[in-house]
């Protein structure tokens, strides 16, 4: 698969995300630039989420367009989903990860996202968007880990990690972590970007990798361990 995935810690379209987003927008790409803002996780105010994203990226010098798909019925409409196949960047906003997972599961939209990545696109998920891209997703209301979309095998994601105590997180994750199953704690204004196990940190915060052995934090420009 040629595409690249970025997992961001949330609180998107804010000043602390500028360095991260500039790095993502300027990654080399063979595709004509076309950025779509996808508010599928923003249950209450998807229009506001899209408007914030479009204005934010325009201020950074990048044109952006909305992709208003907010339920599974819409995600199975070929006409609504077709812009994905012409895009170079898909940016999924934060919101409700459980809702986003329901929107994308067993959908044409998911199939088009797979094709989008195969064509070399950059798939960006912030907070809830990042959470569903992992093989495992922790539902905040229950604390249980369920299967995610699996774009990032063997990984679960904890966004908004900057206020977390790593010792407590590791203790809480101890029953989930395995040799082939790690958790990434990602601060706001920060992402890890890459594919095939080659992940680099971008942004002003850190990414903390939790494994059965403990945890280690990584900062801008550092590669995560395979």
C-alpha positions as CSV (number, residue, x, y, z in Angstrom):
1,X,0.0,0.0,0.0
2,X,1.5,3.3,-1.1
3,X,-0.6,5.6,1.1
4,X,0.4,7.3,4.4
5,X,-1.5,7.6,7.6
6,X,-1.3,10.4,10.3
7,X,-2.6,9.8,13.8
8,X,-3.2,13.1,15.6
9,X,-3.9,13.7,19.3
10,X,-6.9,16.0,18.8
11,X,-8.1,19.6,19.4
12,X,-7.6,20.1,15.7
13,X,-7.6,23.4,13.8
14,X,-6.0,25.2,16.7
15,X,-2.8,27.3,16.8
16,X,-0.8,24.5,18.6
17,X,-1.5,22.3,15.5
18,X,0.0,24.6,12.9
19,X,3.5,23.1,12.8
20,X,2.1,19.6,12.6
21,X,-0.4,20.4,9.9
22,X,2.2,22.4,7.9
23,X,4.4,19.3,7.9
24,X,1.6,17.0,6.8
25,X,0.4,19.3,4.0
26,X,3.9,19.6,2.7
27,X,4.7,15.9,2.6
28,X,5.8,14.8,-0.9
29,X,2.9,13.5,-3.0
30,X,2.4,12.4,-6.6
31,X,-1.3,13.3,-6.4
32,X,-2.8,16.7,-7.4
33,X,-3.5,18.5,-4.1
34,X,-7.1,18.1,-2.9
35,X,-7.9,18.2,0.8
36,X,-11.3,17.0,2.1
37,X,-12.5,17.7,5.7
38,X,-14.6,14.8,7.0
39,X,-16.8,15.5,10.1
40,X,-18.3,12.1,10.4
41,X,-17.4,11.8,14.1
42,X,-18.8,15.3,14.9
43,X,-22.2,14.1,16.0
44,X,-23.6,17.4,17.3
45,X,-22.2,20.0,15.0
46,X,-20.6,18.5,11.8
47,X,-21.2,21.8,9.9
48,X,-19.2,23.7,12.4
49,X,-16.4,21.2,12.4
50,X,-16.1,21.4,8.6
51,X,-16.3,25.2,8.7
52,X,-13.6,25.4,11.3
53,X,-11.4,23.1,9.2
54,X,-11.9,24.9,5.9
55,X,-11.1,28.3,7.5
56,X,-8.1,27.0,9.4
57,X,-6.4,25.5,6.3
58,X,-7.2,28.5,4.2
59,X,-5.4,30.6,6.7
60,X,-2.4,28.3,6.3
61,X,-2.6,28.7,2.5
62,X,-4.3,25.4,1.6
63,X,-7.7,25.1,0.0
64,X,-10.0,22.6,1.7
65,X,-13.5,21.3,0.9
66,X,-16.1,19.5,3.0
67,X,-17.1,15.9,2.7
68,X,-20.5,15.8,4.6
69,X,-21.0,12.2,5.4
70,X,-22.5,11.7,8.8
71,X,-24.2,8.3,8.9
72,X,-23.8,4.8,7.5
73,X,-26.6,5.4,5.0
74,X,-24.7,8.3,3.5
75,X,-21.4,6.3,3.7
76,X,-23.0,3.7,1.4
77,X,-23.9,6.3,-1.3
78,X,-21.4,6.0,-4.1
79,X,-22.1,9.6,-5.3
80,X,-21.5,11.1,-1.9
81,X,-18.3,9.0,-1.4
82,X,-16.8,9.4,-4.9
83,X,-14.8,12.6,-4.1
84,X,-12.6,10.5,-1.9
85,X,-11.1,8.8,-5.0
86,X,-10.0,12.2,-6.4
87,X,-8.5,13.5,-3.1
88,X,-4.9,13.6,-2.0
89,X,-5.6,14.3,1.7
90,X,-8.6,13.1,3.9
91,X,-8.8,14.8,7.3
92,X,-11.2,13.1,9.8
93,X,-12.1,15.4,12.7
94,X,-12.6,14.5,16.3
95,X,-15.9,13.7,18.0
96,X,-17.5,10.4,18.9
97,X,-15.3,7.4,18.0
98,X,-18.2,4.9,18.5
99,X,-20.4,6.8,16.1
100,X,-17.5,7.2,13.5
101,X,-16.9,3.4,13.7
102,X,-20.6,2.8,13.0
103,X,-20.6,5.2,10.1
104,X,-17.6,3.5,8.4
105,X,-18.2,-0.2,9.2
106,X,-19.4,-2.2,6.2
107,X,-19.5,0.9,3.9
108,X,-18.6,2.0,0.4
109,X,-16.8,4.8,2.1
110,X,-14.4,2.4,3.9
111,X,-13.8,0.6,0.6
112,X,-13.0,4.0,-1.1
113,X,-10.6,4.9,1.8
114,X,-8.7,1.6,1.1
115,X,-8.5,2.5,-2.6
116,X,-7.5,6.1,-1.6
117,X,-4.6,4.8,0.4
118,X,-3.6,2.4,-2.4
119,X,-3.4,5.3,-4.8
120,X,-1.0,7.1,-2.5
121,X,-3.3,9.4,-0.5
122,X,-2.6,10.8,3.0
123,X,-5.3,9.7,5.6
124,X,-5.4,11.9,8.6
125,X,-7.4,11.2,11.8
126,X,-7.6,13.5,14.8
127,X,-8.7,12.2,18.2
128,X,-11.8,10.0,17.3
129,X,-10.6,9.9,13.7
130,X,-7.2,8.5,14.8
131,X,-8.8,6.1,17.3
132,X,-10.9,4.2,14.7
133,X,-7.9,3.8,12.3
134,X,-6.2,1.4,14.8
135,X,-6.8,-2.3,14.9
136,X,-8.2,-1.7,18.4
137,X,-10.4,1.1,19.7
138,X,-11.1,1.9,23.3
139,X,-14.7,3.0,23.8
140,X,-14.5,5.8,26.4
141,X,-17.9,5.2,27.9
142,X,-17.2,1.5,28.8
143,X,-13.4,1.4,28.8
144,X,-13.6,-1.8,26.7
145,X,-11.4,-2.4,23.7
146,X,-13.2,-3.4,20.4
147,X,-12.0,-4.0,16.9
148,X,-11.3,-0.8,14.9
149,X,-10.9,-0.4,11.2
150,X,-7.5,-1.9,11.2
151,X,-5.6,0.5,9.0
152,X,-2.8,0.4,11.7
153,X,-2.4,-3.2,12.8
154,X,-1.6,-4.1,16.4
155,X,-2.2,-0.6,17.7
156,X,-4.7,1.2,19.9
157,X,-4.7,5.0,20.2
158,X,-5.2,7.3,23.2
159,X,-5.7,10.9,22.1
160,X,-5.4,14.0,24.3
161,X,-2.6,12.2,26.1
162,X,-0.8,15.3,27.3
163,X,-2.5,15.3,30.7
164,X,-2.2,11.6,31.4
165,X,0.1,10.0,33.9
166,X,2.0,7.3,32.0
167,X,2.4,5.1,35.1
168,X,-1.4,5.0,35.6
169,X,-2.0,4.5,31.9
170,X,0.3,1.6,31.7
171,X,-1.3,0.0,34.8
172,X,-4.7,0.4,33.3
173,X,-3.6,-1.0,29.9
174,X,-1.8,-4.0,31.4
175,X,-4.5,-6.5,30.6
176,X,-4.7,-5.3,27.0
177,X,-1.0,-5.0,26.1
178,X,0.6,-8.0,24.4
179,X,3.8,-8.7,22.4
180,X,1.9,-7.9,19.2
181,X,-0.4,-5.2,20.7
182,X,0.8,-1.7,21.8
183,X,-0.9,1.6,22.6
184,X,0.0,5.0,21.4
185,X,-0.7,8.0,23.6
186,X,-0.7,11.1,21.4
187,X,-0.7,14.7,22.7
188,X,-2.7,17.4,21.1
189,X,-0.9,19.3,18.4
190,X,1.1,16.2,17.7
191,X,0.9,13.2,15.4
192,X,2.8,10.2,14.2
193,X,2.8,9.8,10.5
194,X,3.9,7.0,8.3
195,X,3.1,3.4,7.2
196,X,4.4,-0.1,7.3
197,X,5.9,0.3,10.8
198,X,7.8,3.5,9.8
199,X,6.3,6.2,12.0
200,X,7.7,9.6,12.7
201,X,6.5,12.1,15.3
202,X,5.5,15.6,14.1
203,X,4.3,18.5,16.2
204,X,4.9,20.3,19.4
205,X,4.1,17.5,21.9
206,X,5.0,13.8,22.3
207,X,3.8,10.4,21.4
208,X,4.1,7.8,24.2
209,X,4.4,4.1,23.2
210,X,3.1,1.7,25.7
211,X,4.1,-2.0,25.5
212,X,4.2,-4.9,27.9
213,X,7.7,-3.7,28.9
214,X,6.7,-0.2,29.9
215,X,6.5,3.1,28.1
216,X,8.8,5.5,26.1
217,X,8.0,9.0,24.8
218,X,9.1,10.3,21.4
219,X,9.2,13.9,20.2
220,X,9.2,15.9,16.9
221,X,11.4,14.2,14.3
222,X,11.9,11.0,16.2
223,X,11.1,7.6,14.7
224,X,8.9,5.2,16.7
225,X,10.3,1.7,17.3
226,X,9.0,-1.1,15.0
